[in-house]
Amino acid sequence: MKIELPYGKSKLTLEVPESMFSEILLPKKKEGVKNPISEVEKSIRNPVPTEFSPLDELINGSGKTSIVVNDITRSTPTHLMLPPILRVLKECGVQRDDIRIIIATGTHRPVTREEMNKILGDIAGKYKVLNHNCDDELVYLGETSFNTPVYLNETFMESEYKILTGEVELHYFAGYSGGRKSVLPGVSGRETITRNHSMLLDPRSDIGVLDGNPVHEDMTEAAEMAEITFTVNIVKNEKKEIVSVFSGDFKEVLRRGAKVVDQMYKVKAKEKVDTVLVSAGGFPRDINVYQAQKAVFNAEKMVKRGGTIILFAQCKEGVGNKVFEEWMRECNDLKDAEERVKEKFVIGGHKAYYWFRTVENYRLIMVTDLPKEIVEDMFRCEKMSPEHAVKEIDGEFSVLPYGGDTLPIV
């Protein structure tokens, strides 16, 4: 039988043995809205919860305004979300020169001018845009109850109106992205992000979990300290079309979005299998190993211990994080990586911890553009061509075409 898997900006067609095939796990289909911009505008004027004021009632004339948007590692349709927001700001008297669009890079690299144009679309060049820098121009707000020192972007904190945009999707230790995540890690200082992410070793910090999740609760406290004015988040389908828009209070927006995500992306699997073929989901999910690792994390949920995971991820930009690369080179095994996380957590190191956990419990094969020596020497797994990888299917297998977004529930 033939199957198709996303790979970069294209797809790979593979012939796989039908006799050993179990199932393909796909997100539940949900049609995209017909008019995304109109849907965003309607949501802005009808916020959640119902007692939360619409955006136009929260803006009292001109004042410094920051709008936080996702960076290039997310396929968020920011260019569709911003026009209605900017229209309301203009109607309320906010001057264009008082508006700053902040790219929520967290600890990621700055976006390039070309990427900025792609993120903003027709808006590019019409408003002042800045990349957040987690090491510079920060304001200290105090500590959360988890003892996380909260440092946030200075321009963001000097704004009278603070607007968050983004999308709600599954996240492997924060539970879900969206809402408060635009603040922490989005526009937070490195020390803040490091302390928050160090709680990933807590078993309650898990994908698809909010209640009791210390990473999520810490993020929420930081966002509350920032005094957010308004939040607009979307949920999209596997075609990257907007299916739902929620606006208003960042906590309620996240909860509403998470319910839609669960309906679409938490998918029941019949059983655990011997082998899983998993694609990160194509660009930008497989832009680098740092992002593609999320698909491996999800694939583990449906493969037997000691089984085989075959990852399809182009990784056009290589590893994607300097610390991740350093830890993969320097750590000897999972125990070594775990000790490092406990003793001195550094952003990027957590990816090494998860990676070592995978390669010590499963056989990992990569179909990727990465050089063979990086795959085998640094990442301790095997590089193969698509045709060769398929021949390594051992026992019953399942397929996860959008592994970066789909959470198998066995």
N, C-alpha and C positions, 0 to 999 in steps of 0.2 A: 504494500500500500504506500501511497505518497502522502507526505505531510509538508506543510510550509511553516518555517520559523522566521520571525523578524530578525534581521541582522544588519546593524547600522541603519542606513536609510533605504535598504532593500530587503529582500527575503531570500532564504535558502530553501530549495525544494529537495527533500530527502526521500529515499526509498527505504522503508523500514519493514521488518518481518511481521506480517499480519498475525501469524500464529502465536506470537508472544505478546501481542498488543493488549493492554488493559483498557486505557481510556485517555482522552484528551480533556484536560481541565481548562475551560475557557470562562472568562467573566460572563455573568449573566447579561444578556443583551438588553440595552436600554437606549431608546432612540434619543439623539441629540435634539435640543430645542430648535425650532425653526428660525427664530430670530434672536441670536445670543445677546446682542446689544440691548434689544428691547427687554429681554428677560432680566438682564442686570439692572436696567433702569427701574423696572417694576419692583425688583427685590429691594433696591435702595429706598424706595418710597413705602415699602411694606416690610419693615425690619422684624426680626425675632429677638426676644419674645415680643408679644404684641404691645407691651407697655413701653418698649424701647422706642425712643423718638427717631423719626426718619432723619436722614442726613441733612436735609435742608432746614430742619428745625434745630439742629445742633450747631450750625454755622451762624455765628452772629456778626456778619460783616467781615471785612478784610482782616487777615491775620496770617502769620507764618504758618504754613501747612506742609506737612511731610506725608507722602504717599509711599508706602513700602511695597516693592514688587519682587517677585522671585527672580533668581538668576538663570543662567542658561542650562543648568543641570536639571531644571524642571521644564516640562512642556506646557506650562500654564499659559492660557491664551490672554496674556496681559493686555495685548493690543485691543481686545474686545471688551475688557473690563474697565479700562481707564476712561474712554470717551464719556460714558454716562456720569461718572464721578466728577470729571473735570467740568462737565456741563452744569451740574448742580453747584459746584464751587463758584463758577462764574455767575450764575443766577443769584447767588448769595452775597456777591460783592468781593470775593477773594481775588486779588490781583495775580496775574500770571507770574510776575516777578517774585511773589511771595510763596510760590509753590516749588517744592523740591521733591523730585522722584528719587527715592533711595533704593538701590539694588541690594537686596538682602543676601549678601554673599556669605555671611557667617564667617567660617574660616576658609572658604573656597577662594580661588584666585579671582581677581577682578575680571569683569566681562570686558571684552574688547569693543571697540567702536562698532564693528560690523555686527557683533552679537547684540549690542545695545539696540541697534536699528531693527534687528529681527524681533527682539522682545517687545519694543514699543510701537513698531509699525509706523503709521502716518504721524504719530505723536513725536517721533524722534526729531530732535533739533528744535522743537517748539517750546520745550520746558527745560529747566536746569536739572541735570541728572548726575548723580554721584554714586560711585561704588562705595559701599560700607567698608571700612578698614578696621578690623578687630584689634589692631595694635596701636591705633592712634585716634586722637580727638574723641575721647570718651568722657562720660559723666558718671560719677559714682552715686548710686541711689540708696545704698545700704545692703543688708543681707536678708535672704529669705529664711524661712524656718528650717531649711535644710543646710543652713550655713553657707549658702552660695553668695559670694559678693557680686552685686549686680552693677555692671558697667555697661552703659548703653551709648549709642551713637550721639554725639553732641548736637549735631544739626537736628536730629529727630527729637531730642529732649527739649530743645529750645523752641520747638514749634507749639503754637497754641492749639492746632488741630492735628491729630495723629491718626492717619487712616491706614489700615492694613489690607492688603489684597493677597490672594494666594489660592491654593486648592487643598482640599481634604483628600488624603489618600493614606493607605496603610504605611506605618513606619515601624521598623523592626525592634526598637526599644522605647520610643516615645509613644507607641500605640498607634498614633495617627499624626500626619503632618497637618498643617493648617492652623487657623486661629492664633494661639499664643506663640507658635513656632516662628512666625514672622519677626517676633521680638527676640526670643531666645530659641535658636542661635542667630536668627536673621540679622539683627542689628546690635548684637551683644559683643562685649570684649572677649578676648581669648581666654582670660582667667575665668570669666563667667561660664563660658561654653565648656571649658575643661572640667570645672567642678560639676556642672550639671550632667555632662555625659559620663562622668566617672561612676555614676550610679547605675550604669547599664548592667553591672554584675549582679545587681539585685534581681532575684527571680521574678519579682513583680513587674520589672521593666520589660514588658513583652509586647510583641506585635498585636494590634487589635484590642489592646487593653488600656482603659483610661482610669477607672476607679481603682485606687490603691497604688497606681503606678507612680513611683517617686519622681521619675524624670518628668513626666507630664505635670504633676502637681507643682514641682519646682518651677517649671516654665510658666505655669499659670500665675504663680505668685509674682514672678518678675514682670509679666505683662500687666498685672494689676498695679504694680508700683509705677509703671510707665504712664498710667491713666490714658488708655486708648480711647479715642473719640468714636471710631466707627470701623467696622470690619466687613469686607466683602470677600467671600470664598465661593469657589465653584467645585463641582464634582464632574469629572468627565468619564466617558466610556473608553473602550480600548481603541476606538478610532480617533481619540483625542477631541471628541465633540463634547460641548457642555451639555450635561443632562439636568443639572440642578444648580440653582444659585441661592445662597443664603447670606443675608446682610444683617447688621445690627451689633449686638453684644458678642464679643469674640468667643466667650465661653459657650453660648447657646448656638452660635454659628457652627462651631466645631462639633457639638453634639448632634445637631441636625445633619450635618454633612457626613458624620461617621455612620449614621443609620443607613444612609443611601449607599455608602461605600460597602458596608456589611452585606447589603442586599445584592450587590453586584459582584464584589471581589472576594468574599468569603465563600469558597466553593467546596461542597462536600465531595470527598474522594471515596471510592468504593473500598479501597484497601491500601496498605503500604505495599510497595513493589520492590523488585530487585534493582531496577534501573529507572532513572528519570532523565528524560531529555528536556532541558530547560533553556529557554531563551530569556535574556534580560528584558526583552520587549522592543529591541531596536533602539535607535537614537531618540532621546538622549539617555535612555536607561543604560545603554552600553557604551557611553562616551569614553569611559575608562573603567579600570578594575574597581576603583573605589565605589562607583555607582553600581556596577554589575553584581557586586558581592551580595546585594539584597536579594537577587534572584536565587542565589545558592542557599541563602538562609531560608527562603520559603520552600525550596525544593526538599530540604532536609525533613520537612514536616511529613513527606509522603514516601520516603525511601527507607527501606529496612537498614538497620545498623550494619555497617560493613558493605552495603550495596554501592552502586555506581551512580554518580551524578555527571552528566555530560552537559557542560555549559556552553551555550552559543552566545558569544559577546565580542563584538568587533574590537572595542577598546582602542579607538583611533587616537586618543590622547594619552595612551599608555597607562601607567599606574594611577595617576590622578591626584596623588598626595605624597609629599616628601616624607613625612613621618611614617606613614603606612609603608612606604618603600624601605625606609631605614629599619623599621622593626622587623619586616619580613627578612631582611638580610642578616640582622643581628641576632634575632631570637632563634633558639635551637628547637623549641617545641612549644606545645600548648602551655605546659606548666611554666615555662620561662615567660611567655607572653602574659599569662594571668598574673604572675608575680609583679611584672612591670606595671600592669594596670592598677594593681592594689597599692604599689609603692609610690608611683609618680605617674598618674594618668596624663597623657598628652593626646590631643585630638589627632586622629589618624591611627594611633596605636590600637584603638578598639577594633579597627578593621582587621588588624593582624591577629588579634585574639580570636575573632570569629573565624578567620580563614584557617588558622591552625586547628581550631575545633573541628572544622569540616574535614581537613585532610588527614586528621588522626582517627576519624571515625568512619570515613567513606573513601572510596576511590573517586578521585576527581579528574575528569578529562576536560580540556578546554579546546573549543574550536574558536580561534581568535586570530587577529592580525598581529598580536604581540610576538616578538622574537622568541624562538624556541628556548634560548638560554634563560630568558626572564621567566617563562612559564615553568620550566623544569627546575632551574637552580634557585630562583627566588621564591616561587609560589608552590614548589614541591608537588606539582601535578604533571599531567601529561598533555602535550600539545599534539593534536591530530587534525587531519583534513576531515571535512564533513563525511566523506565516503568511508574513511577508515574508522572514524568514531562510531558510525552506525554499526559497523561490524563487531564493535566491542559490547553491544547490548547483551547483557547476561541475565537470562531468566525473564520473568514478566516485566514489562515496562509501561510507563505512562509518560504523557507529554504535557509540558507546561509552557505554552507559547508566550505568555506574558508574565513571566516569573517575578519581575520586579513589582508587580501590582497584585498578583493573585495569591491568596492565602489558602492552601489546601486544608480542609478540616476532615481528618480521618475519624 
